[in-house]
Amino acid sequence: MKIKIFIYFLGSLLALSLSVAPLGWTQPQPMVNTNAPIITHSFAVEKGYYGYVWKIYIEAEDPNGDMYKIASMVDEPGVGRYPTDWIILKPEYRKHFVGYIQWNTNSGYYLPEWTPITLNVAIFDKAGNESNVVVFPFTFETGVKDPYQYKLPAPFDQGNVPRLGYINIFLYSPHGGGTSSDVP
C-alpha cells in the first residue's frame, strides 16, 4: 500500500512539473525595439602595423534623438574579451551622426606579427536600447599597403568627418612578451 501511495505521489509531482515547465517556454518574445539606435554605415581598414592609429567610421541615427554612448568591445584570441569601453556622445550627435572613433593601438605591450583582434561596436540610447552590433576584424601586420592611404566610402568621403572620441583599451600579448619599449 505504501508503494502505491509513493508511486502516486511521484507521478503527481512529475505531472505537476511537466505542466509548469512549459510556461517559461511559451512566453511571448519581446518585440524588436523600434526606438533603438541604428548603425546605418560603417568602415575601417582591416590590417595595419602595431601602433597604427585606427579610425573606425560610423554613421548612425536614432528615431527618438536620444543616442547616448558608443560601446567598444574587443576580443583577442588567447586573451579573451576586454572590458567594454564607453564613449559618451555630445548632444549634437544624439539624433544622427557621421563620424569616427579613434584607437591608438600602441598600448604598451608589443603584439606579435599577425595578431588578430575583433572590435564590436554598438550604440546605446538613454533608455538602454542597443543598436545593431557592427564587427570590425583587424590584424597587426607590417609590410601591408600603407593603411593611411585608403579611399573612404560614402558617406564618410564628404570632407571633414568629426572624431567622436577615443577607444581606451590596452591590449596584451597572449604570449607574454615585453613592452613596446622592447621593440627594436
C-alpha positions in Angstrom: 0.0 0.0 0.0 2.8 2.4 0.8 4.4 1.7 -2.5 1.2 2.6 -4.4 1.0 5.9 -2.5 4.6 6.6 -3.1 4.2 6.0 -6.9 1.1 8.1 -7.0 2.9 10.9 -5.2 5.9 10.7 -7.7 3.5 10.6 -10.7 1.7 13.7 -9.3 5.0 15.6 -8.9 6.1 14.6 -12.4 2.7 15.7 -13.9 2.9 19.0 -12.0 6.5 19.7 -13.1 5.6 19.0 -16.8 2.6 21.3 -16.6 4.5 24.1 -15.0 7.8 23.9 -17.1 6.3 24.9 -20.5 5.0 28.2 -19.1 8.6 29.6 -19.4 8.9 28.3 -22.9 5.7 29.7 -24.2 6.1 33.2 -23.0 5.8 35.7 -25.9 9.1 37.0 -27.2 9.7 40.7 -26.7 9.1 42.8 -29.8 12.1 44.3 -31.6 12.5 47.7 -30.2 11.8 50.2 -32.9 13.2 53.0 -30.7 16.7 51.7 -30.6 19.6 53.5 -32.5 20.6 52.1 -35.8 24.1 52.0 -37.3 23.5 52.5 -41.0 27.0 52.6 -42.4 30.5 51.7 -41.2 34.0 51.3 -42.4 37.5 50.5 -41.1 40.7 49.1 -42.6 41.4 45.5 -41.7 45.2 45.5 -41.5 47.9 47.8 -40.0 51.1 47.7 -38.1 51.4 47.8 -34.3 51.0 51.4 -33.2 48.7 52.3 -36.1 46.1 55.0 -35.4 42.9 53.1 -36.3 39.9 55.1 -37.3 36.5 53.3 -37.2 33.9 55.2 -39.2 30.3 55.1 -38.2 27.0 56.6 -39.4 24.1 56.2 -37.0 20.6 57.5 -36.3 18.0 57.3 -33.6 14.3 58.0 -34.2 14.0 59.5 -30.7 17.2 61.5 -30.8 18.5 60.1 -27.6 21.6 58.3 -28.6 23.9 58.4 -25.5 27.0 56.3 -25.8 29.1 54.1 -28.0 30.2 50.7 -26.7 33.5 49.2 -28.0 34.2 45.6 -27.2 37.4 43.8 -28.2 38.1 40.1 -28.5 41.7 38.8 -28.8 42.4 35.1 -29.3 44.4 33.7 -26.4 43.4 36.7 -24.2 39.6 36.8 -24.4 37.2 39.8 -24.2 38.5 43.0 -22.8 36.2 45.2 -20.6 33.8 47.4 -22.6 35.0 50.9 -23.4 32.4 53.7 -23.5 32.3 57.0 -25.4 29.7 59.5 -24.4 28.2 61.3 -27.3 27.9 65.1 -27.4 24.4 66.5 -27.6 24.7 67.4 -31.3 25.2 63.7 -32.1 22.1 62.3 -30.3 19.8 62.1 -33.4 22.2 61.5 -36.3 25.9 61.5 -36.8 28.6 60.6 -39.3 32.0 60.4 -37.6 34.8 58.1 -36.4 36.1 56.7 -33.2 39.9 56.6 -32.9 42.0 53.8 -31.3 45.7 54.4 -30.9 46.8 50.8 -31.0 50.2 51.3 -29.3 49.1 50.0 -25.9 52.3 49.5 -24.0 52.7 45.8 -24.9 54.2 44.8 -28.2 51.9 42.5 -30.2 53.4 39.9 -32.4 53.0 40.0 -36.2 49.6 38.6 -37.4 47.9 39.1 -34.1 44.2 39.3 -34.9 41.6 41.1 -32.9 37.9 41.8 -33.4 36.2 45.1 -32.4 32.5 45.1 -31.9 30.7 48.4 -31.8 27.2 49.2 -30.7 25.3 52.4 -29.7 23.0 52.7 -26.7 20.4 55.4 -26.1 19.4 56.9 -22.8 16.7 54.3 -22.2 19.3 51.5 -22.6 18.2 50.3 -26.0 21.1 48.8 -28.0 21.7 49.3 -31.7 22.8 46.6 -34.1 26.4 45.5 -33.5 29.0 46.1 -36.2 32.0 43.8 -36.3 35.5 45.0 -37.4 38.2 42.5 -37.8 41.8 43.7 -37.6 45.2 42.1 -37.9 48.5 43.6 -36.9 50.8 43.2 -39.9 53.9 45.0 -41.2 54.6 45.3 -44.9 51.0 45.9 -45.9 49.9 48.7 -48.1 50.1 52.0 -46.1 46.9 51.8 -44.0 46.6 55.6 -44.1 46.3 55.6 -47.9 42.7 54.5 -48.4 39.7 56.0 -50.1 36.8 56.4 -47.8 33.4 55.1 -49.0 30.3 57.2 -48.9 29.0 58.8 -46.6 32.5 59.2 -45.0 34.0 60.8 -48.1 32.2 64.1 -47.7 35.0 66.2 -46.2 35.7 66.8 -42.5 34.3 63.8 -40.6 34.4 64.6 -36.9 36.2 62.4 -34.3 33.5 61.2 -31.8 36.0 60.0 -29.2 38.9 57.7 -28.3 38.8 54.0 -27.6 40.8 53.4 -24.4 41.5 49.7 -24.5 45.1 48.4 -23.9 45.9 45.1 -25.5 48.1 42.4 -24.0 50.2 39.8 -25.9 48.7 36.3 -25.5 52.3 35.0 -25.4 53.5 37.3 -22.7 56.3 39.4 -24.1 57.7 42.8 -23.5 56.6 46.3 -23.5 56.6 48.5 -26.6 59.9 49.9 -25.4 61.4 46.4 -26.1 60.7 46.6 -29.8 63.8 47.3 -31.9 
